[in-house]
Amino acid sequence: MLAAACGGGKPPPTGLWWRGVSDLLACPFCRQMFARHERTSCPDCNLALKPLAELPASMDAEALDPILALPPEEEDLGWFYVGRGRGALLVLSVVGLLVFAYAPWLEERAPEIQTLTGLQFARILPWIWAGGVGWMILFALVLSRRTVYQMRGSRLAVAIMAAMVLSTVVLRLSLPVPVQRYIPRRFAWGWGLKSAGVLALFALGYAWKFGGNLDDLTTKKPREGDETLH
């Protein structure tokens, strides 16, 4: 049948091999091949024949090379992949955690003299914990996404975590501090609080681009160089 499709029992002329293959029809199930005008359905499976070039890789081919079973956007890129916004979000989340734990968020001058980090501030005002928890969840979320498909699918979740940190900063800067009569209170917001807001803005921007586009994908599949991925 293959010989018939390519021009009888003789080998196909040079340059006409792909043309012969493109004229083949195959059963989607058993993958028997027939010439385009030989028949329209498989004699064993009774299924309509399809052009061989349009069928996905067979189960035998996938068993020999599991990469063939995966589209490029679902290939594992590894734990240390930093492209498509993944590395930037990981760095932002780590820096954000450090800013929360060690940078000054509140500098009080009266009635006490003290400097509070975000971690210390959260022990006094519990809802400030959102400024640290958001970074922790964002880090774990981004680190666990190792395929383009997973990255693109988690854009909204990453954006929500960045927005949680940003809203914590905005609320703390905008809400008035309770004032007690006869007790003067003088304070200033530390650079750590403001830095957390800036980092959250950057993270929010990267969240909507997390995973990149699908028109510039690389792949681990063996290729000749002239294939079209999409």
BAFI-3210 file (N, C-alpha, C; in Angstrom, 3 decimals, decimal comma, padded with zeros to 6 digits):
// residues 230
n [1|2|3|4|5|6|7|8|9|10|11|12|13|14|15|16|17|18|19|20|21|22|23|24|25|26|27|28|29|30|31|32|33|34|35|36|37|38|39|40|41|42|43|44|45|46|47|48|49|50|51|52|53|54|55|56|57|58|59|60|61|62|63|64|65|66|67|68|69|70|71|72|73|74|75|76|77|78|79|80|81|82|83|84|85|86|87|88|89|90|91|92|93|94|95|96|97|98|99|100|101|102|103|104|105|106|107|108|109|110|111|112|113|114|115|116|117|118|119|120|121|122|123|124|125|126|127|128|129|130|131|132|133|134|135|136|137|138|139|140|141|142|143|144|145|146|147|148|149|150|151|152|153|154|155|156|157|158|159|160|161|162|163|164|165|166|167|168|169|170|171|172|173|174|175|176|177|178|179|180|181|182|183|184|185|186|187|188|189|190|191|192|193|194|195|196|197|198|199|200|201|202|203|204|205|206|207|208|209|210|211|212|213|214|215|216|217|218|219|220|221|222|223|224|225|226|227|228|229|230]
n.u [000,831|001,943|003,919|002,328|001,103|003,168|003,811|003,680|005,651|008,169|010,819|010,113|010,614|013,399|012,731|010,012|009,069|007,811|005,487|004,298|003,779|001,983|-000,251|-001,313|-003,788|-004,950|-006,042|-007,582|-007,464|-006,195|-004,126|-003,624|-002,513|-003,511|-003,764|-004,849|-007,055|-007,781|-009,540|-012,187|-012,745|-011,670|-011,067|-011,024|-011,610|-013,735|-013,788|-013,736|-011,232|-008,384|-006,284|-002,865|-000,931|-002,349|-002,964|-002,381|000,626|001,161|000,222|002,297|004,501|004,458|004,992|007,627|008,875|008,075|007,908|006,761|004,075|003,274|002,155|004,009|003,487|003,015|005,261|007,687|009,588|011,457|012,779|014,451|013,927|013,742|012,555|009,874|008,693|008,787|011,167|011,444|009,164|009,664|011,973|010,951|009,065|010,710|012,336|010,278|009,402|011,679|011,725|009,361|009,985|012,325|012,717|012,088|008,802|007,294|008,168|008,337|008,183|007,045|004,478|006,504|009,815|010,596|011,227|009,436|009,352|007,703|006,927|006,960|005,085|002,790|002,242|001,123|-000,952|-003,092|-004,118|-002,119|-000,597|-001,339|000,316|002,656|001,917|000,831|003,129|004,429|002,628|002,555|005,213|005,364|003,386|004,299|006,743|005,924|004,830|005,701|005,382|004,452|001,728|000,714|001,707|000,396|-002,199|-002,300|-002,248|-004,239|-004,431|-001,851|-001,872|-003,844|-002,568|-000,461|-001,996|-003,112|-000,971|-000,442|-002,884|-002,827|-000,716|-001,710|-004,064|-002,974|-001,532|-003,546|-005,607|-006,627|-004,637|-005,471|-006,042|-005,177|-006,443|-004,550|-002,252|000,453|001,294|003,733|004,956|006,359|005,924|007,843|010,514|010,290|007,566|006,640|008,278|007,346|004,872|005,682|007,068|004,931|003,391|005,039|005,034|002,343|002,185|003,862|002,380|000,217|001,514|002,621|003,998|003,969|003,488|001,906|002,950|005,660|006,942|009,354|010,566|011,142|010,968|012,266|013,235|013,137|013,506|011,855|009,284|005,965|004,807|002,337]
n.v [-001,204|001,224|001,446|001,604|004,013|005,713|005,520|002,934|-000,111|000,864|002,805|006,108|009,075|011,346|014,083|013,826|012,409|013,410|014,346|011,937|010,772|012,622|011,997|009,818|008,011|007,184|004,960|006,246|004,733|002,029|002,661|001,701|002,144|003,627|004,267|007,452|007,260|004,677|003,563|004,628|004,073|002,202|-001,259|-002,999|-001,583|-000,048|002,722|006,127|007,086|009,205|011,953|011,143|012,985|014,661|013,334|012,745|011,789|008,259|005,763|003,969|005,467|007,451|005,926|005,197|007,669|009,780|012,573|013,235|013,024|015,308|018,640|021,647|023,675|022,233|020,963|020,068|022,510|022,584|023,098|025,290|027,113|030,353|032,023|033,823|035,458|034,029|033,860|036,558|036,981|035,179|036,312|038,813|037,980|036,807|038,994|040,634|039,185|039,391|042,159|042,417|041,008|042,193|044,922|048,375|049,235|050,913|053,830|054,974|057,820|058,994|058,034|056,311|055,290|053,549|051,131|049,335|046,340|044,815|042,271|042,492|044,516|043,200|041,546|043,225|044,456|042,456|042,159|043,019|040,861|039,910|041,164|039,696|037,007|036,988|037,218|034,800|032,803|033,524|033,003|030,169|029,413|030,309|028,939|026,278|026,120|024,841|024,548|026,143|026,146|025,784|028,109|030,199|029,568|030,214|032,922|034,677|033,907|034,517|037,272|037,988|037,437|039,302|041,608|041,427|042,041|044,649|045,956|045,787|047,520|049,943|050,318|050,575|052,935|054,748|054,584|056,247|056,716|055,662|058,120|058,994|060,886|063,373|061,953|062,278|061,424|060,590|059,655|057,932|056,479|053,719|053,014|050,403|049,689|051,267|050,312|047,703|048,142|049,101|046,862|045,066|046,249|045,876|043,067|042,623|043,601|041,773|039,494|039,384|038,825|036,421|033,419|034,130|034,397|032,163|031,947|031,851|029,550|027,248|023,879|020,507|018,474|016,343|017,980|018,977|021,534|022,992|022,820|023,754|024,936|025,839]
n.w [000,000|000,810|-001,097|-003,331|-002,889|-003,258|-005,854|-007,144|-007,241|-007,352|-005,912|-004,660|-006,618|-006,139|-003,975|-004,144|-002,030|000,350|-000,794|-001,558|000,977|002,010|000,604|001,808|003,656|006,918|009,522|012,388|014,705|014,539|012,859|010,266|006,925|003,846|000,329|-000,913|-002,678|-002,406|-000,444|001,837|004,469|007,375|007,022|009,206|011,594|010,886|010,792|009,696|007,431|007,930|006,880|007,018|007,878|009,537|011,830|015,350|017,207|017,379|019,890|020,217|019,379|021,315|023,558|023,101|023,144|025,506|025,415|023,032|023,484|024,683|024,322|023,489|025,453|027,735|028,536|030,952|032,479|034,465|037,822|038,083|036,135|034,820|033,048|031,277|033,202|035,559|037,112|037,872|039,479|041,547|042,687|043,484|045,402|047,373|048,129|049,030|051,281|052,901|053,304|054,743|057,048|058,129|057,481|058,439|059,270|060,821|062,504|065,535|067,653|069,847|072,114|072,817|071,986|069,289|066,736|064,382|062,602|059,743|060,581|063,388|063,653|062,779|064,908|066,699|065,308|063,867|061,173|059,523|058,955|056,475|054,675|054,761|054,491|051,942|050,303|050,917|049,987|047,311|046,528|046,874|045,079|042,556|042,381|042,188|039,682|036,728|034,031|030,951|030,541|033,152|034,353|032,941|033,638|036,317|036,615|037,612|040,322|041,236|040,826|042,670|045,120|045,028|044,995|047,519|049,227|048,338|048,937|051,715|052,365|051,290|052,805|055,379|055,130|054,555|056,473|059,446|062,393|065,656|068,139|071,385|074,062|075,686|075,368|073,563|070,224|068,044|064,952|062,079|058,876|057,959|055,559|054,767|054,667|052,534|050,517|050,305|049,117|046,577|045,566|045,463|043,466|041,206|041,173|040,641|038,056|036,671|037,087|035,283|032,977|033,359|032,338|029,678|026,052|023,642|021,158|020,836|021,699|022,942|022,481|023,587|021,845|019,253|016,308|012,853|012,083|010,437|011,292|012,333|015,364|016,242]
ca.u [000,000|002,837|004,572|001,327|000,855|004,327|004,067|003,918|006,669|009,455|011,030|009,670|011,697|013,930|011,952|008,578|008,754|006,799|004,254|003,678|003,267|000,829|-001,407|-001,733|-004,847|-004,694|-007,110|-007,234|-007,307|-005,147|-003,105|-003,378|-002,395|-004,050|-003,675|-005,987|-008,203|-007,957|-010,774|-012,532|-012,896|-010,800|-011,810|-011,049|-012,225|-014,912|-013,695|-013,370|-009,801|-007,968|-004,927|-001,831|-000,224|-003,190|-003,164|-001,334|001,548|000,516|000,566|003,622|005,498|004,468|005,636|009,060|009,333|006,947|007,835|005,883|002,686|003,000|002,340|005,113|003,120|002,887|006,551|008,279|010,739|012,415|012,644|015,301|013,575|013,500|011,955|008,432|008,255|008,870|012,284|011,175|008,187|010,325|012,849|010,097|008,463|011,758|012,663|009,123|009,435|012,763|011,270|008,347|010,560|013,461|012,738|011,209|007,482|006,805|009,179|007,605|009,011|006,309|005,017|007,667|010,782|010,792|011,081|008,774|009,342|006,382|006,645|006,628|003,851|001,691|001,926|000,292|-002,127|-003,089|-004,391|-000,875|-000,047|-001,620|001,468|003,683|001,327|000,698|004,412|004,727|001,796|002,989|006,453|005,051|002,563|005,138|007,753|005,310|004,400|006,890|005,051|003,815|000,282|000,453|001,981|-000,690|-003,421|-002,252|-002,066|-005,193|-004,056|-000,645|-002,291|-004,585|-001,597|000,215|-002,979|-003,279|000,108|-000,637|-004,018|-002,391|000,070|-002,579|-004,946|-002,218|-001,163|-004,722|-006,437|-006,086|-004,153|-006,234|-005,375|-005,655|-006,382|-003,460|-001,063|000,939|001,812|004,477|005,508|006,515|005,941|009,191|010,715|009,894|006,150|006,513|008,942|006,443|003,883|006,318|007,306|003,642|002,994|005,814|004,530|001,042|002,436|004,387|001,365|-000,611|002,345|003,217|003,855|004,200|002,582|002,014|003,452|007,122|007,307|010,399|010,122|012,174|010,754|013,212|012,652|013,991|013,752|010,860|007,954|005,171|004,289|000,932]
ca.v [000,000|002,384|001,543|002,071|005,435|006,498|005,352|001,560|-000,836|001,532|003,861|007,417|009,944|012,308|015,307|013,544|011,536|014,016|014,407|010,628|010,589|013,489|011,389|008,641|008,058|006,206|004,756|006,928|003,795|001,020|003,319|001,123|003,199|003,333|005,353|008,354|006,829|003,226|003,357|005,758|003,619|001,086|-002,528|-003,690|-000,763|000,617|004,144|006,936|007,343|010,599|012,181|010,728|014,154|015,368|012,526|012,897|010,661|007,028|005,344|003,344|006,538|008,111|005,021|005,262|009,005|010,433|013,986|013,404|013,068|016,590|019,861|022,457|024,435|021,353|020,349|020,496|023,392|022,428|023,943|026,469|027,925|031,732|032,808|034,078|036,125|033,157|034,286|037,884|036,845|034,520|037,301|039,799|037,392|036,636|040,331|041,074|038,526|039,994|043,494|042,248|040,478|042,919|046,360|049,153|049,629|052,008|054,459|055,739|058,724|059,294|058,140|055,447|055,337|052,182|050,873|048,046|045,724|044,317|041,115|042,994|045,286|042,247|040,994|044,223|044,663|041,157|042,143|043,291|039,574|039,716|041,649|038,649|035,762|037,110|036,893|033,373|032,023|033,842|032,267|028,748|029,266|030,477|027,877|025,001|026,180|024,515|024,501|027,371|025,992|026,042|029,525|031,018|029,265|030,730|034,375|035,346|033,626|035,306|038,673|038,168|037,493|040,601|042,622|041,337|042,819|046,048|046,497|045,937|048,750|051,097|050,507|051,073|054,330|055,609|054,582|057,098|056,037|056,120|059,124|059,032|062,224|063,663|061,139|062,665|060,310|061,015|058,482|058,029|055,165|053,349|052,730|049,023|049,683|051,837|049,396|046,562|048,558|049,166|045,487|044,470|046,787|045,155|041,695|042,664|043,758|040,518|038,437|039,318|038,332|035,173|032,359|034,652|034,063|030,811|031,988|031,808|028,446|026,285|022,516|019,482|017,448|016,371|018,703|019,186|022,958|023,665|022,522|024,818|024,444|026,195]
ca.w [000,000|000,853|-002,396|-004,288|-002,649|-003,684|-007,288|-007,510|-006,513|-007,471|-004,919|-005,137|-007,104|-005,175|-003,890|-004,152|-000,899|001,218|-001,546|-001,461|002,333|002,214|-000,057|002,563|004,657|007,977|010,499|013,641|015,819|014,340|012,058|008,949|005,926|002,522|-000,631|-000,757|-003,488|-002,267|000,308|002,706|005,850|007,748|006,934|010,499|012,651|010,315|011,076|008,547|007,336|008,028|006,341|007,969|008,415|010,503|013,030|016,373|017,344|017,832|021,245|020,169|019,323|022,619|024,510|022,864|023,518|026,170|025,093|021,889|023,936|025,323|023,542|024,061|026,642|028,885|028,831|032,225|032,262|035,548|039,017|038,025|034,976|035,275|031,982|031,229|034,428|036,740|037,938|038,439|040,561|042,673|043,326|044,152|046,601|048,382|048,627|049,802|052,596|053,680|053,691|055,782|058,283|058,687|057,191|059,329|058,770|061,666|063,340|066,554|068,443|071,073|073,490|072,969|070,888|068,817|065,304|064,205|061,272|059,396|061,427|064,726|063,517|062,646|066,234|067,373|064,459|063,169|059,738|058,804|058,517|055,045|053,927|054,698|053,989|050,494|049,672|051,089|049,070|045,950|046,272|046,698|043,883|041,370|042,358|041,810|038,284|035,949|032,612|030,472|030,758|034,565|034,634|032,405|034,367|037,684|036,586|038,496|041,707|041,536|040,920|043,931|046,207|044,951|045,383|048,969|049,836|047,990|049,694|053,104|052,445|051,034|053,960|056,526|054,882|054,429|057,671|060,527|063,599|066,828|068,983|072,764|074,644|076,621|075,074|072,230|069,423|066,872|064,258|060,620|058,227|057,530|054,142|054,485|054,290|051,192|049,589|050,103|048,130|045,255|045,147|045,123|042,167|040,197|041,122|039,977|036,628|036,143|037,206|034,070|031,874|033,816|031,343|028,343|024,954|023,098|019,786|020,813|022,573|022,610|022,741|023,719|020,833|018,139|015,187|011,707|011,963|009,599|011,767|012,939|016,621|016,358]
c.u [000,865|003,521|003,606|001,083|001,983|004,679|004,422|005,002|008,022|009,618|010,644|010,844|012,144|013,109|010,464|008,170|007,670|005,460|003,526|003,076|002,021|-000,417|-001,926|-002,877|-004,577|-005,901|-006,717|-006,970|-006,141|-003,982|-002,720|-003,397|-002,894|-003,789|-004,960|-007,218|-008,475|-009,249|-010,987|-012,689|-012,000|-011,589|-011,916|-011,813|-013,499|-014,955|-013,281|-011,877|-009,520|-006,597|-003,866|-001,139|-001,026|-003,395|-002,056|-000,434|000,816|000,945|001,932|004,721|005,599|005,147|007,155|009,645|008,177|006,821|006,875|004,433|002,309|003,118|003,404|004,741|002,970|004,184|007,132|009,555|011,765|012,222|013,384|015,030|013,181|012,880|010,469|007,882|008,398|009,989|012,037|010,203|008,793|011,224|012,023|009,493|009,488|012,143|011,514|009,069|010,517|012,376|010,241|008,983|011,590|013,438|011,780|009,907|006,932|007,949|008,464|008,580|008,329|004,969|006,218|008,590|011,075|010,619|010,537|008,921|007,912|005,973|006,247|005,316|002,644|001,307|001,061|-001,026|-002,252|-003,326|-003,166|-000,219|-000,286|-000,453|002,602|003,157|001,180|001,979|004,728|003,925|002,217|004,256|006,165|004,280|003,408|006,158|007,172|004,836|005,612|006,591|004,380|002,313|-000,080|000,677|000,825|-001,987|-003,458|-002,072|-002,984|-004,819|-002,827|-001,006|-003,037|-003,617|-000,842|-000,730|-003,229|-002,213|-000,103|-001,782|-003,670|-001,619|-000,825|-003,496|-004,192|-001,827|-002,368|-005,581|-005,820|-005,663|-004,943|-005,404|-006,010|-005,450|-005,261|-002,208|-000,586|001,518|002,468|005,143|005,675|006,522|007,329|009,276|010,324|008,448|005,964|007,158|008,067|005,378|004,451|006,566|006,012|003,139|003,739|005,306|003,186|001,212|002,939|003,336|000,565|000,179|002,977|002,945|004,042|003,135|002,812|002,610|004,974|007,645|008,505|009,890|011,315|012,009|011,848|012,567|013,666|014,318|012,734|009,444|007,279|004,541|002,806|000,429]
c.v [001,253|002,581|002,064|003,555|006,294|006,271|003,941|000,920|-000,187|002,563|005,211|008,248|010,899|013,590|015,079|012,681|012,151|014,123|013,081|010,392|011,425|012,941|010,180|008,969|006,969|006,109|005,444|005,983|002,840|001,527|002,538|002,233|002,706|004,525|006,180|007,869|005,335|002,880|004,545|005,370|002,419|-000,223|-003,262|-002,902|-000,058|002,097|004,896|007,224|008,839|010,761|011,884|011,921|014,885|014,589|012,787|011,678|009,444|006,690|004,682|004,404|007,260|007,244|005,046|006,599|009,761|011,912|014,237|013,553|014,439|017,724|020,723|023,181|023,573|020,615|020,932|021,284|023,324|023,441|025,262|027,325|029,327|032,611|033,028|034,651|035,298|033,598|035,619|037,796|036,152|035,499|038,328|039,241|037,199|037,988|040,877|040,461|039,115|041,391|043,407|041,864|041,412|044,432|047,110|049,558|050,822|052,527|055,398|056,571|059,138|058,545|057,222|055,659|053,901|052,131|049,463|047,575|045,276|043,137|041,547|043,768|044,343|041,627|041,957|044,414|043,450|041,213|042,518|041,989|039,321|040,167|040,655|037,354|035,803|036,760|035,403|032,513|032,270|033,074|030,791|028,506|029,332|029,345|026,561|024,986|026,012|024,293|025,816|027,320|026,302|027,506|030,403|030,790|029,833|032,245|035,077|035,135|034,428|036,781|038,948|038,265|038,827|041,719|042,599|042,166|044,307|046,675|046,672|047,239|049,980|051,367|051,085|052,541|055,263|055,660|055,465|056,255|056,557|057,053|059,110|060,429|062,300|062,802|061,494|061,444|060,876|059,789|058,811|056,616|054,895|053,032|051,301|048,914|050,185|050,924|048,184|046,906|048,606|047,763|044,810|044,979|046,089|043,720|041,626|042,809|042,470|039,409|038,285|038,875|036,983|034,062|032,817|034,269|032,639|030,789|031,972|030,676|027,685|024,899|021,584|018,373|017,510|016,996|018,828|020,653|023,716|023,369|023,766|024,279|024,720|026,708]
c.w [000,000|-000,481|-003,435|-004,146|-003,178|-005,153|-007,669|-006,697|-006,565|-006,367|-005,497|-005,618|-006,024|-005,213|-003,865|-002,973|-000,012|000,507|-001,495|-000,092|002,557|001,547|000,689|003,505|005,671|008,894|011,805|014,796|015,608|013,497|010,787|007,913|004,575|001,613|-000,568|-001,504|-003,349|-001,543|001,252|004,168|006,099|007,692|008,269|011,557|012,196|010,687|009,816|008,566|007,340|007,372|007,402|008,627|009,486|011,796|014,052|016,409|017,888|019,252|021,285|020,146|020,657|023,670|024,350|023,302|024,152|025,834|023,931|022,309|024,484|024,323|024,203|025,336|027,884|029,206|030,123|031,958|033,385|036,666|038,880|036,787|035,445|034,193|032,183|032,536|035,682|037,669|038,607|039,610|041,778|043,424|044,091|045,432|047,713|048,986|049,468|051,185|053,487|054,164|054,814|057,120|058,932|058,468|058,115|058,633|059,563|062,530|064,313|067,383|069,746|071,020|073,750|071,778|070,469|067,300|065,134|062,758|060,963|060,258|062,834|064,714|063,468|063,990|067,040|066,631|063,535|061,665|058,892|058,336|057,032|054,179|053,843|054,135|052,473|049,762|049,787|050,115|047,628|045,595|046,010|045,406|042,621|041,263|041,866|040,366|037,386|034,465|032,220|030,714|032,214|034,913|034,175|033,177|035,772|037,736|037,581|039,955|042,120|041,698|042,230|045,107|046,212|045,383|046,889|049,692|049,580|048,789|051,164|053,295|052,289|052,228|055,149|056,341|054,898|055,691|058,759|061,727|064,808|067,716|070,364|073,355|075,688|076,386|073,667|071,488|068,177|066,248|062,777|060,053|057,672|056,048|053,783|054,036|052,869|050,148|049,291|049,065|046,725|044,712|044,725|043,773|041,033|040,050|040,413|038,466|035,993|036,166|035,924|032,858|032,214|032,802|029,917|027,337|024,483|021,697|019,701|021,695|022,036|022,962|022,842|022,684|019,774|016,915|014,066|011,503|011,150|010,050|012,317|014,217|016,760|015,030]
res [m|l|a|a|a|c|g|g|g|k|p|p|p|t|g|l|w|w|r|g|v|s|d|l|l|a|c|p|f|c|r|q|m|f|a|r|h|e|r|t|s|c|p|d|c|n|l|a|l|k|p|l|a|e|l|p|a|s|m|d|a|e|a|l|d|p|i|l|a|l|p|p|e|e|e|d|l|g|w|f|y|v|g|r|g|r|g|a|l|l|v|l|s|v|v|g|l|l|v|f|a|y|a|p|w|l|e|e|r|a|p|e|i|q|t|l|t|g|l|q|f|a|r|i|l|p|w|i|w|a|g|g|v|g|w|m|i|l|f|a|l|v|l|s|r|r|t|v|y|q|m|r|g|s|r|l|a|v|a|i|m|a|a|m|v|l|s|t|v|v|l|r|l|s|l|p|v|p|v|q|r|y|i|p|r|r|f|a|w|g|w|g|l|k|s|a|g|v|l|a|l|f|a|l|g|y|a|w|k|f|g|g|n|l|d|d|l|t|t|k|k|p|r|e|g|d|e|t|l|h]
***
